[in-house]
Amino acid sequence: MKKGSSPRVCIIRRAYYPAESHVRRNAETLVQAGYAVGVICLRNCGESAREVVDGVSVYRLPLRTRRAGVLRYIIEYSIFFLMASVAVTWLHIRHSYAVVEADSMPDFLVFAGLIPRLSGARVILYLFESMPEMWAQKRRLSMAHWAVRFLCWTEHISCGFADRVICCHEMARLALVGRGVPEGKIIVVLNVPDERVFRSDVCRATTDNHGALRLIQHGTITENYGIQIVLRALQLLVPTLPVHFDIVGDGEYRRELQSLTEELGLQNYVTFHGFVSRERLLELLCRAQVGIVPMLLEYQSPNKLFEFVALGKPVIASDLETFRQHFSENEICYFRRGDPHDLARVIERAVQQPSRTHEFAQRAMERYNCYRWARMSQRYLGVYNELLATRGRKL
C-alpha cells in the first residue's frame, strides 16, 4: 500500500494495551501490512491517555477493571460500551475508518461501531471467548437457563450485525453454527503467538534454578484460569520435591491467590511478579522449565499453551477438549481438570523424568508448525482484505 493511502482501522478491546499480547500481535500485524491502526482500550495506573506504541495509535479511556460480582460485570461492560461508542464515533469523524474490529467480551461491544458502519465502514466481531458456554460453566448452569439463553441471543444479534466473525478454535465455530450464525460468515484464526517474540531460539541455556523445577503461568489472573489448583498441588509436593512457581500478571483474583499462598505456607515457593514488560516476560519464560495451563473452563482460547510450545517449553495443562483439538496426550502432559492431586502427580513425574518431558515438548513443537502465526496471520489479514475489496457492496 502506498504511503499516505493506508486504510484506517480501529480495534476496540475492554482490556489494557499493549499488555494483552494477542491484541498487540493483531494490531502490529495490520501495521506491517500497511494499515493505519488505532486501539481503544482501558487505561491503567500510570498510562497515558494517548500514545503510539510500535506504530499503533492507542486511545485509553479513563476506566479500569474492578470486577466483583455479576452486577459489577454488567456495570463495567455497559460503561465501557458507551464510552467506546462515543470514542470510535469521534475518531471515525476525524479519520474515516474503513474497518472497525470489536474484540469480545462482551459480544455486544460490536454495536459500538454502529455510526461508522452506517457511514460505510465494515465491522468485524472477534470472539476471543464463547460467552454463553463460559458463563454456563462458571455459574454451573444448563444451556437452557434463561441467563444463558439471553447470552446466546446477544451473541446471535451481535454476529448478525457484524460483517465477519472471527473465533479462536473449532469448538467455538461449531457452537456459533449450531446457534444459527451463517457458516460462511465465520473464520477460525487460532490464537497463536507473534513469532517475532515467541520462538524457540529466544531461550538459550536455562538459568540455574538451584535444582528446583521452575513452573510458570502468565497473563490476566482470574479464578477461571485455575492457578489456585496449582497452589494446592504444590502444597502436596513441597518441601519434599524442589519446585518453584512464578505467577506473572495481575487481575481480579490476585489477592485471593496471595492469601491462599500464605494460608498454605508456600511463600518461599511462589513468586507474584505482577504485569511486566514483554522483555522481562520472555526472561521469566525462558528461565522456567515447564509452562502450566490449569484452565478450568472449556471454550477458552489456549494462547498461553501455544506460547509455551512456541518457546520449546514442555507444557502441563488441564485435560480439555479445546486443547486436545490441537495437541495429543503424547505432546502435552495433561492432568484432570481441577484436580490438585492429579496435577501433583504430573509435576512429580516431570521432575523425575525430565527426558520424557523434553520429548513431549519436541513433539508439540513439530505439531505447532501447522498452527504458526505465519499461517494464521494470512487468515486474519484475508478478512480485512476481503472487507476492503467489497466495501460499498452488500455482502
The 8 nearest C-alpha neighbors of each residue, nearest first, counted from 0:
[[1, 33, 5, 2, 4, 32, 34, 3],
 [2, 0, 4, 3, 5, 33, 6, 34],
 [1, 3, 4, 5, 0, 33, 34, 6],
 [2, 4, 5, 1, 0, 6, 35, 33],
 [3, 5, 2, 1, 6, 0, 34, 7],
 [4, 6, 34, 35, 3, 33, 7, 0],
 [7, 5, 34, 35, 97, 4, 8, 96],
 [8, 6, 35, 96, 97, 34, 36, 5],
 [7, 9, 98, 36, 96, 99, 97, 35],
 [8, 10, 37, 99, 38, 36, 100, 11],
 [9, 11, 100, 38, 101, 99, 37, 39],
 [12, 10, 39, 101, 38, 102, 100, 40],
 [13, 11, 102, 40, 14, 39, 101, 10],
 [14, 12, 40, 41, 11, 79, 15, 104],
 [13, 15, 41, 12, 40, 16, 19, 64],
 [16, 14, 41, 18, 40, 17, 19, 42],
 [17, 15, 18, 19, 40, 14, 23, 57],
 [16, 18, 19, 23, 15, 20, 52, 22],
 [19, 17, 16, 15, 20, 23, 274, 276],
 [20, 18, 17, 22, 21, 16, 23, 15],
 [19, 21, 23, 22, 18, 24, 17, 192],
 [22, 20, 24, 23, 19, 25, 192, 190],
 [23, 21, 25, 24, 20, 19, 26, 17],
 [22, 24, 20, 26, 21, 25, 17, 27],
 [23, 25, 21, 27, 22, 26, 193, 20],
 [26, 24, 28, 22, 23, 27, 21, 29],
 [25, 27, 23, 29, 28, 24, 22, 30],
 [26, 28, 30, 29, 24, 25, 23, 31],
 [29, 27, 25, 31, 26, 30, 24, 32],
 [28, 30, 32, 26, 27, 34, 31, 25],
 [31, 29, 34, 27, 33, 32, 28, 35],
 [30, 32, 28, 33, 29, 27, 34, 26],
 [33, 31, 29, 30, 34, 28, 380, 0],
 [32, 34, 30, 31, 0, 5, 29, 35],
 [33, 35, 30, 5, 6, 29, 7, 32],
 [34, 36, 7, 5, 6, 30, 8, 33],
 [37, 35, 8, 55, 9, 34, 7, 56],
 [36, 38, 56, 9, 57, 55, 10, 8],
 [39, 37, 10, 57, 9, 11, 58, 56],
 [40, 38, 11, 58, 59, 57, 10, 12],
 [39, 41, 59, 12, 13, 14, 15, 60],
 [42, 40, 15, 60, 59, 14, 62, 63],
 [43, 41, 59, 61, 60, 62, 63, 46],
 [42, 44, 46, 63, 45, 41, 15, 62],
 [45, 43, 46, 42, 63, 47, 61, 62],
 [44, 46, 43, 47, 42, 48, 61, 59],
 [47, 45, 44, 43, 42, 48, 59, 49],
 [48, 46, 49, 50, 45, 59, 42, 43],
 [47, 49, 59, 58, 46, 50, 60, 42],
 [50, 48, 58, 47, 57, 59, 51, 56],
 [49, 51, 57, 56, 47, 52, 48, 58],
 [50, 52, 56, 55, 57, 54, 53, 49],
 [53, 51, 55, 54, 50, 56, 57, 17],
 [54, 52, 55, 51, 27, 56, 30, 23],
 [53, 55, 52, 51, 56, 30, 27, 36],
 [56, 54, 52, 51, 36, 53, 37, 57],
 [57, 55, 51, 37, 50, 38, 36, 52],
 [56, 58, 38, 50, 49, 37, 51, 55],
 [59, 57, 39, 49, 38, 48, 40, 60],
 [60, 58, 48, 42, 40, 41, 39, 49],
 [59, 61, 41, 62, 42, 40, 58, 48],
 [62, 60, 42, 59, 41, 63, 48, 43],
 [63, 61, 41, 60, 42, 64, 79, 43],
 [64, 62, 41, 42, 43, 65, 61, 14],
 [63, 65, 66, 62, 75, 41, 14, 251],
 [66, 64, 63, 67, 251, 71, 75, 250],
 [65, 67, 71, 72, 64, 68, 251, 75],
 [68, 66, 71, 65, 69, 72, 251, 70],
 [67, 69, 71, 70, 66, 72, 73, 65],
 [68, 70, 72, 71, 73, 67, 66, 74],
 [71, 69, 73, 72, 68, 74, 67, 75],
 [70, 72, 74, 69, 73, 68, 66, 67],
 [73, 71, 69, 75, 70, 74, 66, 76],
 [72, 74, 70, 76, 71, 75, 77, 69],
 [75, 73, 71, 77, 72, 76, 78, 70],
 [76, 74, 78, 72, 77, 73, 71, 79],
 [75, 77, 73, 79, 74, 78, 72, 80],
 [76, 78, 80, 74, 75, 79, 73, 81],
 [79, 77, 81, 75, 80, 76, 74, 82],
 [78, 80, 82, 76, 77, 81, 83, 75],
 [81, 79, 77, 83, 78, 82, 108, 84],
 [82, 80, 84, 78, 79, 83, 77, 85],
 [81, 83, 79, 85, 84, 80, 86, 78],
 [82, 84, 86, 80, 85, 81, 79, 87],
 [85, 83, 111, 81, 82, 87, 86, 80],
 [84, 86, 82, 88, 83, 87, 89, 81],
 [87, 85, 83, 89, 88, 84, 90, 82],
 [86, 88, 90, 84, 89, 85, 91, 83],
 [89, 87, 91, 85, 86, 90, 84, 114],
 [88, 90, 86, 92, 91, 87, 85, 93],
 [91, 89, 87, 93, 92, 88, 94, 86],
 [92, 90, 95, 88, 94, 93, 96, 89],
 [91, 93, 89, 90, 95, 94, 88, 115],
 [92, 94, 90, 91, 95, 89, 88, 96],
 [93, 95, 91, 92, 96, 90, 7, 89],
 [96, 94, 91, 92, 93, 97, 7, 90],
 [97, 95, 7, 8, 91, 98, 94, 120],
 [96, 98, 120, 7, 8, 6, 121, 95],
 [99, 97, 121, 8, 120, 96, 122, 100],
 [98, 100, 9, 122, 8, 10, 123, 112],
 [99, 101, 123, 10, 122, 124, 9, 11],
 [102, 100, 11, 109, 124, 10, 125, 108],
 [103, 101, 125, 12, 11, 126, 124, 100],
 [104, 102, 105, 106, 126, 127, 125, 101],
 [103, 105, 106, 102, 128, 13, 130, 127],
 [104, 106, 103, 107, 108, 76, 130, 102],
 [105, 107, 103, 108, 104, 154, 157, 109],
 [108, 106, 109, 105, 157, 110, 153, 154],
 [107, 109, 110, 106, 111, 105, 80, 101],
 [108, 110, 101, 107, 111, 112, 124, 157],
 [111, 109, 112, 113, 108, 107, 157, 160],
 [112, 110, 84, 109, 113, 108, 83, 80],
 [111, 113, 110, 115, 114, 109, 116, 99],
 [112, 114, 116, 110, 111, 115, 117, 109],
 [113, 115, 117, 116, 112, 88, 118, 111],
 [114, 116, 118, 120, 112, 117, 113, 91],
 [117, 115, 120, 113, 119, 118, 114, 121],
 [118, 116, 114, 115, 119, 113, 120, 112],
 [117, 119, 115, 116, 120, 114, 113, 95],
 [118, 120, 116, 117, 115, 391, 121, 390],
 [121, 119, 116, 97, 98, 115, 118, 96],
 [120, 122, 98, 116, 97, 99, 162, 386],
 [121, 123, 99, 161, 162, 98, 100, 120],
 [124, 122, 100, 163, 161, 164, 162, 125],
 [123, 125, 164, 101, 161, 109, 100, 102],
 [124, 126, 102, 165, 164, 101, 166, 127],
 [127, 125, 166, 103, 128, 165, 102, 124],
 [126, 128, 103, 167, 125, 166, 300, 102],
 [127, 129, 126, 130, 299, 300, 298, 103],
 [130, 128, 132, 131, 298, 133, 171, 126],
 [129, 131, 133, 132, 128, 134, 150, 104],
 [132, 130, 134, 150, 147, 133, 151, 129],
 [133, 131, 135, 134, 130, 129, 136, 298],
 [134, 132, 130, 136, 135, 131, 137, 129],
 [133, 135, 137, 131, 136, 132, 138, 130],
 [136, 134, 140, 132, 138, 133, 139, 137],
 [137, 135, 139, 133, 134, 138, 132, 140],
 [136, 138, 134, 139, 135, 133, 296, 223],
 [139, 137, 135, 140, 136, 134, 133, 141],
 [140, 138, 136, 135, 137, 141, 134, 133],
 [139, 141, 135, 138, 144, 136, 142, 147],
 [140, 142, 143, 144, 135, 139, 147, 136],
 [141, 143, 144, 147, 135, 140, 148, 132],
 [142, 144, 141, 148, 145, 147, 140, 146],
 [143, 145, 147, 141, 146, 142, 148, 140],
 [146, 144, 148, 147, 149, 143, 142, 150],
 [147, 145, 149, 148, 144, 150, 143, 135],
 [148, 146, 150, 149, 144, 131, 145, 142],
 [147, 149, 151, 145, 150, 146, 144, 152],
 [150, 148, 152, 146, 147, 151, 145, 153],
 [149, 151, 153, 147, 152, 131, 148, 154],
 [152, 150, 148, 154, 149, 153, 131, 155],
 [151, 153, 155, 149, 150, 154, 148, 156],
 [154, 152, 150, 156, 155, 151, 157, 149],
 [153, 155, 151, 157, 152, 156, 106, 150],
 [156, 154, 152, 158, 157, 153, 151, 159],
 [155, 157, 159, 158, 153, 154, 160, 152],
 [158, 156, 154, 160, 159, 155, 107, 153],
 [159, 157, 155, 161, 156, 160, 154, 164],
 [160, 158, 156, 157, 161, 155, 180, 162],
 [159, 161, 157, 158, 156, 162, 110, 109],
 [162, 160, 122, 158, 163, 123, 159, 124],
 [161, 163, 122, 123, 121, 160, 164, 184],
 [162, 164, 123, 184, 161, 185, 124, 165],
 [165, 163, 185, 124, 123, 125, 184, 186],
 [164, 166, 125, 186, 187, 185, 126, 124],
 [167, 165, 126, 187, 168, 125, 127, 188],
 [166, 168, 189, 188, 187, 190, 300, 127],
 [169, 167, 171, 170, 189, 187, 166, 172],
 [168, 170, 172, 171, 173, 187, 167, 166],
 [171, 169, 173, 172, 168, 174, 298, 321],
 [170, 172, 174, 169, 173, 168, 129, 175],
 [173, 171, 169, 175, 174, 170, 176, 166],
 [172, 174, 176, 170, 175, 171, 177, 169],
 [173, 175, 177, 171, 172, 176, 170, 178],
 [176, 174, 178, 172, 177, 173, 180, 171],
 [177, 175, 180, 173, 179, 178, 174, 182],
 [176, 178, 174, 175, 179, 173, 180, 172],
 [179, 177, 175, 176, 180, 174, 155, 151],
 [178, 180, 176, 177, 181, 175, 155, 182],
 [179, 181, 176, 175, 178, 182, 155, 158],
 [182, 180, 184, 183, 179, 176, 185, 175],
 [181, 183, 184, 185, 176, 180, 175, 172],
 [184, 182, 181, 185, 186, 180, 163, 164],
 [183, 185, 163, 182, 181, 164, 186, 162],
 [186, 184, 164, 183, 182, 165, 163, 187],
 [185, 187, 165, 164, 166, 188, 184, 163],
 [188, 186, 166, 167, 165, 168, 189, 185],
 [189, 187, 167, 375, 166, 190, 186, 378],
 [190, 188, 167, 191, 168, 187, 375, 370],
 [189, 191, 302, 167, 188, 300, 192, 301],
 [190, 192, 302, 305, 189, 372, 371, 306],
 [193, 191, 306, 194, 197, 372, 305, 190],
 [192, 194, 195, 24, 196, 197, 372, 191],
 [195, 193, 197, 196, 198, 192, 372, 371],
 [194, 196, 193, 197, 198, 192, 24, 201],
 [195, 197, 194, 193, 198, 192, 201, 281],
 [198, 196, 194, 310, 309, 193, 195, 192],
 [199, 197, 310, 309, 200, 194, 201, 196],
 [198, 200, 310, 311, 201, 309, 202, 197],
 [199, 201, 202, 198, 203, 310, 311, 197],
 [202, 200, 199, 198, 203, 310, 197, 285],
 [203, 201, 285, 200, 199, 204, 310, 205],
 [202, 204, 201, 205, 200, 285, 199, 206],
 [203, 205, 206, 202, 285, 286, 207, 201],
 [204, 206, 286, 203, 207, 285, 202, 288],
 [207, 205, 286, 208, 204, 285, 287, 203],
 [206, 208, 209, 205, 210, 286, 211, 204],
 [207, 209, 210, 211, 206, 213, 212, 286],
 [210, 208, 207, 211, 212, 241, 206, 213],
 [209, 211, 208, 212, 241, 207, 242, 213],
 [212, 210, 241, 242, 208, 209, 213, 243],
 [213, 211, 242, 241, 243, 214, 288, 350],
 [212, 214, 243, 287, 288, 244, 242, 211],
 [215, 213, 244, 289, 287, 290, 243, 245],
 [216, 214, 245, 290, 244, 246, 291, 287],
 [217, 215, 246, 291, 247, 290, 245, 292],
 [218, 216, 247, 248, 246, 215, 219, 303],
 [217, 219, 248, 220, 247, 249, 216, 303],
 [218, 220, 250, 249, 248, 221, 217, 251],
 [219, 221, 250, 249, 252, 253, 218, 251],
 [222, 220, 252, 223, 224, 251, 250, 219],
 [221, 223, 224, 225, 252, 220, 226, 227],
 [224, 222, 221, 295, 225, 294, 296, 137],
 [223, 225, 294, 222, 221, 226, 295, 293],
 [226, 224, 293, 294, 227, 228, 223, 295],
 [227, 225, 229, 228, 224, 293, 230, 222],
 [226, 228, 230, 225, 229, 231, 256, 222],
 [229, 227, 231, 226, 339, 225, 230, 337],
 [228, 230, 232, 226, 227, 231, 233, 339],
 [231, 229, 233, 227, 232, 228, 234, 226],
 [230, 232, 234, 228, 233, 229, 339, 227],
 [231, 233, 339, 343, 229, 235, 230, 234],
 [234, 232, 236, 230, 235, 231, 237, 229],
 [233, 235, 231, 232, 236, 237, 230, 263],
 [234, 236, 233, 232, 237, 343, 231, 340],
 [237, 235, 233, 240, 234, 239, 238, 343],
 [238, 236, 239, 240, 234, 233, 235, 241],
 [237, 239, 240, 236, 241, 242, 234, 235],
 [240, 238, 237, 236, 241, 235, 242, 234],
 [239, 241, 237, 236, 238, 242, 347, 211],
 [242, 240, 211, 212, 238, 239, 237, 210],
 [243, 241, 212, 211, 213, 240, 268, 244],
 [244, 242, 268, 213, 269, 214, 212, 211],
 [243, 245, 214, 269, 215, 213, 268, 270],
 [246, 244, 215, 270, 269, 214, 247, 271],
 [247, 245, 271, 216, 217, 215, 270, 272],
 [248, 246, 217, 272, 273, 271, 274, 216],
 [249, 247, 274, 273, 218, 219, 217, 220],
 [248, 250, 273, 220, 219, 274, 253, 247],
 [251, 249, 220, 219, 252, 253, 221, 248],
 [250, 252, 253, 221, 220, 66, 65, 249],
 [253, 251, 221, 255, 250, 220, 254, 222],
 [252, 254, 256, 255, 250, 251, 220, 257],
 [255, 253, 257, 256, 252, 258, 251, 259],
 [254, 256, 258, 253, 257, 252, 259, 260],
 [257, 255, 259, 253, 258, 254, 260, 227],
 [256, 258, 260, 254, 259, 255, 253, 261],
 [259, 257, 255, 261, 256, 260, 262, 254],
 [258, 260, 262, 256, 261, 257, 263, 255],
 [259, 261, 257, 265, 263, 258, 262, 256],
 [262, 260, 264, 258, 259, 263, 266, 265],
 [261, 263, 259, 260, 264, 258, 265, 257],
 [262, 264, 260, 261, 265, 259, 234, 231],
 [265, 263, 261, 262, 266, 260, 234, 267],
 [264, 266, 260, 268, 267, 263, 261, 269],
 [267, 265, 268, 269, 264, 261, 260, 270],
 [268, 266, 265, 269, 270, 264, 243, 260],
 [267, 269, 243, 265, 266, 244, 242, 270],
 [268, 270, 244, 266, 243, 245, 267, 265],
 [271, 269, 245, 246, 272, 244, 268, 266],
 [270, 272, 246, 273, 247, 245, 269, 248],
 [273, 271, 247, 246, 270, 274, 248, 275],
 [274, 272, 248, 249, 247, 271, 275, 246],
 [273, 275, 248, 249, 247, 272, 276, 18],
 [276, 274, 279, 280, 273, 277, 248, 272],
 [277, 275, 279, 278, 280, 274, 18, 281],
 [276, 278, 280, 279, 281, 275, 18, 196],
 [279, 277, 281, 276, 280, 282, 275, 283],
 [278, 280, 282, 276, 281, 277, 275, 283],
 [281, 279, 277, 283, 282, 278, 284, 275],
 [280, 282, 284, 278, 279, 283, 285, 277],
 [283, 281, 279, 285, 280, 284, 286, 278],
 [284, 282, 286, 280, 281, 285, 279, 287],
 [285, 283, 281, 287, 286, 282, 280, 215],
 [284, 286, 202, 282, 287, 283, 281, 205],
 [285, 287, 283, 206, 284, 205, 282, 288],
 [288, 286, 213, 284, 285, 289, 214, 215],
 [287, 289, 213, 214, 212, 312, 286, 290],
 [290, 288, 214, 313, 287, 314, 312, 291],
 [291, 289, 314, 215, 214, 307, 216, 313],
 [290, 292, 315, 216, 314, 316, 215, 293],
 [291, 293, 316, 294, 315, 304, 317, 216],
 [292, 294, 225, 317, 316, 224, 291, 226],
 [295, 293, 224, 225, 292, 296, 317, 223],
 [294, 296, 223, 225, 224, 336, 337, 293],
 [297, 295, 294, 223, 136, 299, 133, 298],
 [296, 298, 299, 321, 319, 295, 320, 133],
 [297, 299, 321, 129, 300, 171, 296, 128],
 [300, 298, 297, 128, 301, 296, 321, 129],
 [299, 301, 302, 167, 298, 190, 127, 128],
 [302, 300, 304, 303, 299, 305, 322, 190],
 [301, 303, 305, 190, 304, 191, 300, 306],
 [304, 302, 306, 305, 301, 307, 292, 217],
 [303, 305, 301, 307, 302, 306, 308, 292],
 [304, 306, 302, 308, 303, 307, 191, 309],
 [307, 305, 303, 309, 304, 308, 192, 302],
 [306, 308, 312, 310, 304, 309, 305, 290],
 [307, 309, 311, 305, 310, 312, 306, 364],
 [308, 310, 306, 198, 311, 307, 197, 199],
 [311, 309, 199, 198, 307, 308, 312, 197],
 [310, 312, 308, 199, 309, 360, 364, 307],
 [311, 313, 307, 308, 310, 289, 360, 314],
 [314, 312, 360, 289, 356, 357, 290, 359],
 [313, 315, 290, 331, 291, 289, 332, 316],
 [314, 316, 332, 291, 333, 331, 292, 290],
 [317, 315, 292, 333, 293, 291, 314, 332],
 [316, 318, 336, 293, 334, 333, 319, 335],
 [317, 319, 333, 334, 335, 336, 316, 320],
 [320, 318, 321, 322, 317, 297, 323, 336],
 [319, 321, 323, 322, 324, 318, 297, 298],
 [320, 322, 319, 324, 323, 298, 297, 170],
 [323, 321, 320, 319, 324, 325, 326, 301],
 [324, 322, 320, 326, 325, 327, 321, 319],
 [325, 323, 322, 321, 320, 326, 327, 169],
 [324, 326, 323, 322, 327, 321, 366, 367],
 [327, 325, 323, 330, 324, 322, 331, 363],
 [326, 328, 329, 330, 323, 331, 325, 324],
 [327, 329, 331, 330, 332, 333, 326, 323],
 [330, 328, 327, 331, 359, 332, 362, 326],
 [329, 331, 359, 363, 327, 362, 328, 326],
 [330, 332, 328, 314, 333, 329, 359, 315],
 [333, 331, 315, 314, 316, 328, 334, 330],
 [332, 334, 316, 318, 317, 315, 331, 328],
 [335, 333, 317, 342, 318, 341, 336, 316],
 [334, 336, 318, 338, 317, 341, 337, 333],
 [335, 337, 317, 338, 318, 295, 334, 293],
 [336, 338, 228, 295, 335, 339, 225, 293],
 [337, 339, 341, 340, 335, 336, 342, 228],
 [340, 338, 232, 342, 228, 341, 231, 343],
 [341, 339, 343, 342, 338, 232, 344, 235],
 [342, 340, 344, 343, 338, 339, 334, 335],
 [341, 343, 339, 345, 344, 340, 334, 232],
 [344, 342, 232, 340, 346, 341, 345, 339],
 [343, 345, 341, 347, 342, 346, 348, 340],
 [344, 346, 348, 342, 347, 343, 349, 341],
 [347, 345, 349, 343, 348, 344, 342, 350],
 [348, 346, 350, 344, 349, 345, 343, 351],
 [347, 349, 351, 345, 346, 350, 352, 344],
 [350, 348, 346, 352, 347, 351, 353, 356],
 [351, 349, 347, 348, 352, 353, 346, 212],
 [350, 352, 348, 349, 353, 347, 346, 354],
 [353, 351, 349, 355, 354, 350, 348, 356],
 [354, 352, 356, 355, 349, 350, 357, 351],
 [353, 355, 357, 356, 352, 358, 349, 359],
 [356, 354, 358, 357, 353, 352, 359, 349],
 [355, 357, 353, 359, 354, 358, 349, 313],
 [356, 358, 354, 360, 359, 355, 353, 313],
 [359, 357, 361, 355, 360, 356, 354, 362],
 [358, 360, 330, 356, 362, 357, 361, 329],
 [361, 359, 313, 363, 357, 358, 362, 312],
 [362, 360, 358, 364, 363, 359, 357, 365],
 [361, 363, 365, 359, 364, 330, 360, 358],
 [362, 364, 330, 360, 366, 365, 361, 367],
 [365, 363, 367, 361, 362, 366, 308, 360],
 [364, 366, 362, 363, 367, 368, 361, 369],
 [367, 365, 363, 368, 364, 369, 362, 326],
 [366, 368, 364, 370, 369, 365, 363, 371],
 [367, 369, 366, 370, 371, 365, 364, 363],
 [370, 368, 367, 371, 366, 374, 365, 372],
 [369, 371, 367, 368, 372, 374, 375, 191],
 [372, 370, 373, 374, 368, 369, 367, 375],
 [371, 373, 375, 374, 376, 191, 193, 194],
 [372, 374, 371, 376, 375, 377, 194, 370],
 [375, 373, 372, 371, 376, 377, 370, 378],
 [374, 376, 372, 378, 377, 188, 373, 379],
 [377, 375, 379, 372, 378, 374, 373, 380],
 [378, 376, 380, 375, 379, 374, 381, 373],
 [379, 377, 381, 375, 376, 380, 188, 382],
 [378, 380, 376, 381, 377, 382, 375, 188],
 [381, 379, 383, 377, 382, 378, 376, 384],
 [380, 382, 378, 384, 379, 383, 377, 385],
 [381, 383, 385, 380, 379, 384, 386, 378],
 [384, 382, 386, 380, 385, 381, 387, 379],
 [383, 385, 381, 387, 386, 382, 388, 380],
 [386, 384, 388, 382, 383, 387, 381, 389],
 [387, 385, 383, 389, 388, 384, 390, 382],
 [386, 388, 390, 384, 389, 385, 383, 97],
 [387, 389, 385, 386, 390, 384, 383, 391],
 [390, 388, 386, 392, 387, 391, 385, 394],
 [391, 389, 387, 392, 388, 386, 121, 119],
 [390, 392, 389, 119, 393, 120, 388, 387],
 [391, 393, 389, 390, 394, 388, 119, 386],
 [392, 394, 391, 389, 390, 162, 386, 121],
 [393, 392, 389, 162, 390, 386, 391, 163]]
